């Protein structure tokens, strides 16, 4: 009867023994082994995941010597029969000899983690709160973390010694600068254990286990000591921030001395940080150290390369930035991290107070007191800072429901502004209010001259794209309504803004006066004008139809759902742009682009949009 259950490793003594042996494969070496150990009995041990039956050594000259089961032995289902099948027992014996040689107390046991008793060897160094895990079977990251938490449940530190290279070993190398490895080599009838130290460059230097040190800090090899002395500080985990973040430095708060985010070549500061679409949090920011730390009286944006740093042991988090830019005053105020400094104002008299309450839009209140206590800075402002300062002063004036003059703006911001030409003033104010948006008031309407709007306000509105602003006689009424909108938007608390006043052309006013005997058509009657028959309607009929459709769509906007509202606003914006072209209220460059648009196509688009808006309103009512 042939025995196909050939094995290379066994245990000595009985079925429960943990003394491993590997049979010499050369017949001459086997003869020497038999003479040296004539009384040994060999077993397919239970700690080898064997059947527990007795084995006999077989000597061959034409093939490898091996162990074999007795013909009467039970059926053995052992799958690992090679030289490495008893490595866990050789490691167990090697660690015991090392503990005895170092006069250390420790407990060594093998572990079955699901594939057999040779999956791992655990070593607990008594009295040092240190555990060693020889991981011989393969393991993924999640299983490794679960095992690490289990071993460290009593507060012990865990050293991992891995048998194979893989993602887990590279994870350990990236965290600690090295990883411990284990392997066994066949020498005669046993397997010699070697401990390796794998560095970041993937090189491994091996040391026999008996030559290693075993201390309360774990297994130590010469290579491990060298890496520990030269390894850099462990870096925290880093994740990119989508959308960037804004931050403002906090003064008077010290950075923790042992923070894991500290670095010699970077500034680590306490800051209030607001990532995109997230609340403000107080944490640490790590900034490049090749320049001075930024001043604490500004707000900064990190738009590219921002990362969140996380500590491994609940050490909090930090923001790491490679580049950052300072926000202007208007943008900084919108973040909620900065408010403009309070400026002393002249106290109005009781008569002025009563007048402010009755007609707030007609009163011009000084912005700042030109005194020695509040000197105007001599530092010249660049273009961006000047526009930002103008926007801030006008916003604060609107918050007090007061108008201003240009001279008062110059006293509050820069005396040079009083010498600016009309063209320079228009250019600045256009930048203050650009781009024109329905929900944002035009702050230039707050500026008065002799109690009336600026005489060059139409020039500003033309550059902003306000239709019919250059030919309309209704600029004063438009400025008054826009002033009320600014008071509502910047008041404390803000209130609902009235709709923006629509300017009419001077030609339309003249025709209305000449035909005053006829009743004026309502918007609905104008909207009802449609081309009849197959004749092409004249352009002025289409323009009237276009204005009527825009008016109807604007009335529907508050009652629409979000998707339809976005579509309606896009249609209104496109129509208003073309109407501005029709009224000659666009720049020459815009005129060249808009001249190619056909008004009847715009009317058809608005009619389809209006039908969709009506259907949406009906659906919401249902």
C-alpha positions in Angstrom: 0.0 0.0 0.0 1.5 3.3 -1.1 1.4 6.2 1.4 0.5 9.5 -0.2 0.4 11.4 3.1 4.2 12.3 3.0 5.2 15.1 5.5 8.5 16.9 6.1 7.8 18.2 9.7 6.7 16.6 12.9 6.8 17.1 16.7 8.8 15.0 19.1 7.4 13.1 22.1 3.6 12.9 21.7 0.7 14.2 19.7 0.3 17.4 21.9 4.0 18.3 21.9 5.2 21.7 20.7 8.8 20.6 20.0 9.1 20.7 16.2 11.6 18.8 14.0 12.3 18.8 10.3 13.5 15.6 8.9 16.9 15.9 7.1 16.4 15.3 3.4 19.9 13.9 2.7 20.3 10.2 3.7 23.8 10.8 5.2 22.4 13.6 7.4 19.5 11.4 8.4 21.9 8.6 9.5 23.7 11.1 11.7 20.4 12.3 13.1 19.3 8.8 14.0 22.6 8.1 15.8 22.3 11.4 17.8 18.6 10.8 18.8 17.9 7.1 18.9 15.0 7.4 21.3 13.0 10.1 19.5 9.4 9.3 18.5 7.7 11.5 15.8 4.1 12.5 15.6 1.8 14.4 13.3 1.1 16.8 16.1 -2.1 18.6 16.8 -0.3 22.0 17.0 0.7 21.3 13.3 -3.0 20.9 12.5 -2.3 17.2 12.0 -4.2 14.0 12.8 -2.2 13.1 16.0 -0.9 9.9 14.5 2.6 8.5 15.0 5.1 9.0 12.1 8.2 7.1 11.0 11.2 8.5 9.2 11.9 7.0 5.8 15.4 7.0 4.3 15.8 7.1 0.6 18.9 7.5 -1.7 17.0 8.2 -4.9 14.6 10.8 -3.5 14.1 13.2 -0.6 13.8 11.6 2.9 10.6 12.3 4.7 8.1 11.3 7.4 5.3 8.8 6.7 2.2 7.8 8.5 1.9 4.2 9.7 -0.4 2.1 7.6 -2.9 1.8 10.5 -3.0 5.5 11.2 -6.2 7.4 10.9 -7.0 9.4 7.8 -5.0 12.7 8.0 -6.4 15.8 6.4 -3.3 18.0 7.1 -2.7 20.3 4.2 0.6 22.0 5.2 3.4 19.3 5.0 6.4 21.3 3.8 9.4 22.8 5.6 7.6 26.0 6.6 4.6 24.2 8.2 6.2 24.2 11.6 7.6 27.7 11.5 5.3 28.9 14.2 6.6 26.2 16.6 10.2 27.0 15.7 9.5 30.7 16.4 7.9 29.8 19.7 10.9 27.7 20.8 13.3 30.5 19.6 11.5 33.2 21.6 11.5 31.0 24.8 15.3 30.5 24.5 15.7 34.2 24.0 13.6 35.0 27.1 15.6 32.5 29.2 18.9 34.0 28.0 17.8 37.5 28.9 16.3 36.5 32.2 12.9 37.9 31.2 9.5 36.6 32.1 7.1 36.2 29.2 4.2 34.1 27.9 4.4 32.6 24.4 1.5 31.0 22.7 0.4 30.2 19.1 -2.9 31.5 17.7 -5.4 30.1 15.2 -6.9 33.0 13.4 -9.0 31.0 11.0 -6.6 29.0 8.8 -4.8 26.9 11.4 -2.8 27.0 14.6 0.2 28.4 12.7 -1.4 31.8 11.9 0.4 33.8 14.5 2.6 33.6 17.6 1.8 36.0 20.5 4.4 37.1 23.1 3.4 38.9 26.2 6.3 40.4 28.2 5.1 40.3 31.8 5.5 43.5 33.7 6.4 45.7 30.7 3.0 46.2 29.0 4.5 45.1 25.8 3.2 42.5 23.3 4.8 41.0 20.2 2.7 39.5 17.4 4.5 37.3 14.8 2.0 37.4 12.0 2.7 34.4 9.8 -0.6 34.3 7.7 -1.6 37.1 5.3 -3.8 39.8 6.7 -5.6 42.9 5.3 -5.6 46.4 6.8 -9.0 46.1 8.5 -8.2 42.7 10.1 -4.8 44.1 11.2 -6.4 47.1 12.9 -9.0 44.8 14.7 -6.2 42.6 15.9 -4.1 45.6 17.0 -7.1 47.0 19.0 -7.6 43.6 20.6 -4.0 43.2 21.7 -3.8 46.8 23.0 -7.1 46.5 24.9 -5.3 46.5 28.2 -3.1 49.5 27.3 -0.2 47.5 26.0 2.0 48.6 23.1 2.2 46.2 20.2 5.1 45.3 18.0 4.3 43.6 14.7 6.7 41.1 13.1 5.4 40.1 9.7 6.2 37.1 7.6 5.3 38.6 4.2 5.6 41.9 2.5 2.4 43.7 1.6 0.1 46.7 2.2 0.2 46.3 6.0 4.0 46.2 6.1 4.2 49.3 3.9 1.7 51.0 6.1 3.8 50.3 9.2 6.9 51.5 7.3 5.2 54.8 6.3 4.2 55.4 9.9 7.3 54.4 11.9 10.1 54.5 9.4 10.7 50.7 9.5 8.9 47.4 9.8 10.0 44.1 11.5 10.0 41.0 9.4 10.6 37.3 10.3 11.7 34.3 8.2 13.1 30.8 9.0 16.0 28.9 7.3 16.5 25.1 7.4 19.7 24.0 9.1 19.9 20.2 9.7 16.8 19.1 11.6 15.5 22.5 12.6 14.6 25.9 11.3 16.6 28.9 12.4 14.6 32.1 13.0 15.9 35.5 11.7 14.5 38.9 12.4 14.7 41.6 9.6 14.4 45.4 9.7 12.8 46.8 6.5 13.5 50.4 5.8 11.7 53.0 3.6 13.8 52.1 0.6 12.4 48.5 0.8 15.8 47.0 1.8 15.8 44.4 4.6 18.8 43.5 6.9 18.4 40.1 8.7 19.7 39.2 12.1 19.5 35.8 13.8 17.0 35.7 16.6 19.6 34.7 19.2 21.6 37.8 18.3 18.7 40.2 18.8 18.0 42.1 21.9 14.7 41.7 23.8 13.9 44.7 26.0 10.8 46.1 27.6 10.5 48.2 24.3 10.4 45.0 22.1 12.8 43.2 19.8 15.9 45.2 18.9 18.4 44.6 16.1 21.4 46.8 15.2 19.5 48.0 12.1 16.4 48.9 14.1 18.5 51.0 16.5 20.0 52.8 13.6 16.7 53.5 12.0 15.1 54.7 15.3 17.9 57.2 15.8 17.8 58.6 12.2 14.0 58.3 11.4 12.1 61.6 10.9 9.2 62.6 13.0 6.0 60.6 12.2 3.9 62.7 9.9 0.1 63.0 10.6 -2.5 61.7 8.1 -3.4 64.3 5.4 -6.5 64.6 3.3 -7.2 67.3 0.6 -10.0 69.9 1.2 -12.5 70.3 -1.6 -13.3 73.9 -2.2 -10.5 75.4 0.0 -11.0 77.3 3.2 -10.7 80.7 4.8 -9.0 81.5 8.1 -8.2 84.3 10.5 -5.3 84.2 13.0 -6.2 84.2 16.7 -3.8 86.1 19.0 -3.2 85.4 22.7 -3.7 81.7 22.4 -0.6 79.5 22.6 0.0 76.5 20.4 0.5 73.2 22.3 4.2 72.5 22.7 3.8 68.8 21.9 1.5 69.2 18.9 2.1 66.5 16.3 1.5 69.1 13.6 4.6 71.2 14.5 7.5 71.4 12.1 10.7 73.3 12.1 10.2 74.7 8.6 6.6 75.9 9.1 4.5 78.3 11.2 1.9 76.6 13.4 -0.7 79.1 14.6 -4.1 79.0 16.2 -6.8 80.3 13.9 -10.5 80.4 13.3 -11.0 78.3 10.2 -14.1 78.0 7.9 -13.9 75.3 5.2 -16.2 75.6 2.3 -19.9 75.1 3.3 -18.9 74.2 6.9 -19.2 76.1 10.2 -16.3 78.0 11.7 -14.0 76.0 14.0 -11.0 77.0 16.1 -8.0 74.8 15.3 -4.4 75.0 14.1 -3.1 76.2 10.7 0.3 75.2 9.4 1.7 77.8 7.0 5.0 78.0 5.0 7.9 79.1 7.1 10.0 80.7 4.4 8.2 84.0 5.0 7.0 85.9 8.1 3.7 84.8 9.7 0.7 86.7 8.4 -0.8 89.6 10.5 -3.8 88.7 12.6 -6.0 91.6 11.5 -6.9 90.1 8.1 -8.8 87.1 6.7 -7.0 84.8 4.3 -8.2 82.2 1.7 -6.5 78.9 0.9 -7.8 77.9 -2.5 -5.2 75.4 -3.8 -3.3 72.7 -2.0 -5.2 72.9 1.3 -5.1 69.7 3.4 -6.6 68.5 6.7 -4.1 66.9 9.0 -5.3 64.3 11.5 -3.4 63.0 14.4 -3.2 59.2 14.9 -4.2 59.2 18.6 -7.0 61.7 18.9 -4.7 64.7 18.8 -7.2 66.9 16.9 -6.8 68.3 13.4 -5.2 71.1 11.6 -5.2 72.9 8.2 -2.0 72.8 6.1 -1.6 75.5 3.4 1.1 75.9 0.9 -0.3 79.2 -0.6 -2.8 81.7 0.7 -4.1 85.2 -0.3 -5.5 88.0 1.8 -9.2 88.9 1.2 -10.3 92.4 0.7 -12.6 94.0 3.3 -15.8 93.2 1.5 -15.0 89.5 1.1 -13.6 89.2 4.6 -16.8 90.7 6.1 -18.9 88.1 4.2 -17.0 85.2 5.7 -18.1 86.1 9.3 -14.5 86.2 10.5 -14.0 89.9 10.4 -16.0 93.1 11.0 -14.8 96.6 9.9 -13.4 98.8 12.6 -15.8 101.3 14.1 -15.3 104.9 12.9 -16.3 107.9 15.1 -19.1 109.8 13.5 -20.5 113.3 14.1 -23.6 113.2 16.3 -26.6 114.6 14.5 -28.7 117.3 16.1 -32.3 116.6 17.2 -33.6 118.4 14.2 -31.4 116.3 11.9 -32.6 113.2 13.7 -36.2 114.1 13.1 -35.4 114.8 9.5 -33.6 111.4 9.2 -36.7 109.6 10.4 -39.1 111.4 8.1 -36.9 111.3 4.9 -33.8 109.2 5.5 -32.8 109.0 1.8 -32.4 112.8 1.5 -30.0 113.4 4.4 -26.3 113.3 4.0 -24.4 112.4 7.2 -20.6 112.9 7.5 -18.7 109.6 7.6 -15.8 110.4 9.8 -14.6 113.2 12.1 -11.5 114.8 10.6 -9.7 115.3 13.9 -6.4 114.5 15.5 -7.9 111.4 17.2 -8.8 109.8 13.9 -6.1 110.8 11.4 -6.3 109.6 7.8 -3.4 107.3 7.0 -0.7 108.7 4.8 -0.1 105.3 3.2 -1.3 105.4 -0.4 -4.0 102.8 -1.2 -3.7 100.6 -4.3 -6.7 100.2 -6.6 -8.1 97.1 -5.0 -7.9 98.5 -1.5 -9.5 101.8 -2.6 -12.4 100.0 -4.2 -12.8 97.8 -1.1 -12.7 100.8 1.2 -15.3 102.6 -0.8 -17.6 99.6 -0.7 -17.2 99.3 3.0 -17.9 102.9 3.8 -21.0 103.0 1.6 -22.3 99.8 3.1 -21.9 101.2 6.6 -23.6 104.4 5.5 -26.5 102.3 4.2 -26.7 100.5 7.5 -27.2 103.9 9.2 -29.9 104.8 6.5 -27.8 107.8 5.5 -26.5 109.2 2.2 -23.0 110.7 1.7 -21.1 113.1 -0.5 -17.9 112.5 -2.4 -16.0 114.9 -0.1 -17.1 113.0 3.0 -15.9 109.8 1.3 -12.5 111.4 0.6 -12.2 112.5 4.3 -13.0 109.0 5.5 -10.7 107.1 3.0 -8.1 109.2 1.3 -7.7 113.0 0.8 -6.5 112.3 -2.8 -10.0 111.3 -3.8 -11.2 114.9 -3.7 -8.9 115.7 -6.6 -10.1 112.8 -8.8 -11.6 113.7 -12.2 -15.1 112.7 -13.1 -13.8 109.9 -15.3 -11.7 108.5 -12.4 -14.6 108.7 -10.0 -16.9 106.9 -12.5 -14.3 104.1 -13.0 -14.0 103.5 -9.2 -17.7 103.4 -8.6 -18.2 101.0 -11.5 -15.8 98.6 -9.9 -17.6 99.0 -6.6 -20.9 97.9 -8.0 -19.8 95.5 -10.7 -21.3 93.1 -11.6 -24.9 94.3 -11.7 -27.2 91.9 -9.9 -30.9 92.2 -9.1 -30.6 91.2 -5.5 -27.6 93.5 -4.8 -28.3 97.3 -4.5 -26.1 99.8 -6.5 -24.2 101.6 -3.7 -23.3 104.5 -6.0 -26.9 105.7 -5.7 -26.1 106.7 -2.1 -23.7 109.4 -3.1 -25.3 112.9 -3.4 -24.3 116.3 -4.7 -26.4 119.2 -3.5 -29.0 116.8 -2.2 -29.5 115.2 -5.7 -27.9 112.1 -7.2 -24.5 112.5 -8.8 -24.8 114.3 -12.2 -22.6 111.6 -13.7 -24.6 108.7 -12.3 -26.0 107.8 -15.8 -22.5 107.3 -17.0 -21.9 104.8 -14.2 -25.2 103.0 -14.9 -24.4 102.7 -18.6 -21.1 100.9 -17.8 -23.0 98.7 -15.4 -25.5 97.7 -18.1 -28.6 99.4 -16.7 -31.1 99.8 -19.6 -32.0 103.3 -20.8 -29.9 105.0 -18.2 -28.4 107.5 -20.5 -31.7 108.8 -22.1 -34.2 108.4 -19.3 -35.3 111.5 -17.4 -36.3 109.3 -14.4 -32.8 108.9 -12.9 -33.7 110.7 -9.7 -36.6 108.3 -9.0 -34.3 105.4 -9.9 -31.6 106.6 -7.4 -34.2 107.1 -4.7 -35.6 103.5 -5.1 -32.0 102.1 -5.2 -31.2 104.0 -2.0 -34.2 102.4 -0.3 -33.0 99.0 -1.5 -29.6 99.7 0.0 -31.1 100.7 3.3 -33.1 97.5 3.4 -30.2 95.2 2.4 -27.7 96.7 4.9 -30.0 97.5 7.8 -29.9 95.8 11.1 -31.7 93.5 10.8 -32.0 93.4 6.9 -35.4 93.7 5.4 -37.0 92.8 2.1 -35.8 95.0 -0.7 -38.3 96.7 -3.1 -37.9 95.8 -6.8 -35.5 97.8 -8.8 -37.1 100.7 -10.6 -37.3 100.3 -14.4 -36.1 103.3 -16.4 -38.2 104.6 -19.3 -36.9 106.3 -22.4 -37.4 110.0 -23.0 -39.0 109.3 -26.4 -41.7 107.2 -24.7 -42.4 110.0 -22.3 -42.8 112.5 -25.2 -45.2 110.3 -27.0 -47.2 109.8 -23.9 -47.5 113.5 -23.4 -48.5 114.1 -27.0 -51.1 111.4 -26.9 -52.4 112.2 -23.5 -56.0 112.2 -24.8 -55.9 108.5 -25.3 -55.9 106.1 -22.3 -52.5 104.4 -21.7 -52.5 100.7 -22.2 -51.9 98.4 -19.2 -49.1 95.9 -19.2 -51.6 93.1 -19.9 -53.0 95.0 -22.9 -49.5 95.6 -24.2 -48.7 91.9 -23.7 -51.9 90.9 -25.7 -50.6 92.6 -28.8 -49.8 89.7 -31.3 -49.0 89.6 -35.0 -52.0 89.0 -37.1 -52.2 86.9 -40.3 -49.0 86.1 -42.0 -47.5 89.6 -41.9 -44.2 90.1 -40.0 -44.8 92.4 -37.1 -42.6 95.5 -36.8 -39.8 95.5 -34.3 -41.4 98.0 -31.9 -44.4 95.5 -31.5 -41.9 92.7 -30.7 -40.1 94.9 -28.2 -43.4 95.7 -26.5 -44.3 92.0 -26.4 -40.8 91.3 -25.0 -41.2 93.9 -22.2 -44.6 92.5 -21.3 -43.3 88.9 -21.1 -40.4 90.0 -18.9 -42.8 91.8 -16.6 -45.0 88.7 -16.3 -42.1 86.4 -15.6 -40.7 88.7 -12.9 -44.1 88.6 -11.2 -44.1 84.8 -11.3 -40.5 84.3 -9.8 -41.5 84.3 -6.1 -44.0 81.5 -6.6 -41.8 79.1 -8.7 -39.9 76.0 -7.7 -36.1 76.2 -7.7 -35.4 74.5 -11.1 -38.0 76.5 -12.9 -37.0 79.7 -11.1 -33.4 79.3 -12.4 -34.7 78.8 -15.9 -36.9 81.9 -15.7 -34.1 84.1 -14.3 -31.8 83.0 -17.2 -34.5 83.9 -19.7 -35.1 87.3 -18.0 -31.4 88.1 -17.9 -31.0 87.3 -21.6 -34.0 89.4 -22.6 -32.9 92.3 -20.5 -29.4 92.2 -22.1 -31.0 92.4 -25.6 -33.3 95.3 -24.4 -30.2 97.1 -23.2 -28.8 96.7 -26.7 -32.1 97.9 -28.2 -32.0 101.0 -25.9 -28.3 101.7 -26.8 -27.2 101.1 -23.3 -24.3 98.7 -24.0 -20.7 99.0 -24.9 -19.5 98.8 -28.6 -18.1 95.3 -27.9 -21.4 94.1 -26.5 -23.3 95.7 -29.4 -21.3 93.6 -31.9 -22.3 90.4 -30.1 -25.9 91.3 -29.5 -26.6 92.5 -33.0 -26.7 88.9 -34.2 -29.6 88.0 -32.0 -33.1 88.0 -33.5 -35.9 89.5 -31.3 -38.6 87.0 -32.5 -36.4 84.1 -31.3 -36.1 85.8 -27.9 -39.9 86.3 -27.8 -40.5 82.6 -28.5 -38.1 81.6 -25.8 -39.8 83.8 -23.3 -43.3 82.5 -24.3 -42.1 78.9 -23.7 -40.6 79.9 -20.4 -43.7 81.7 -19.3 -45.8 78.6 -20.2 -43.5 76.5 -18.1 -43.7 79.0 -15.2 -47.5 78.9 -15.3 -47.6 75.1 -15.3 -45.2 75.2 -12.3 -47.5 77.6 -10.4 -50.6 75.4 -11.2 -48.7 72.3 -10.0 -47.7 74.0 -6.7 -51.4 75.1 -6.1 -52.5 71.5 -6.7 
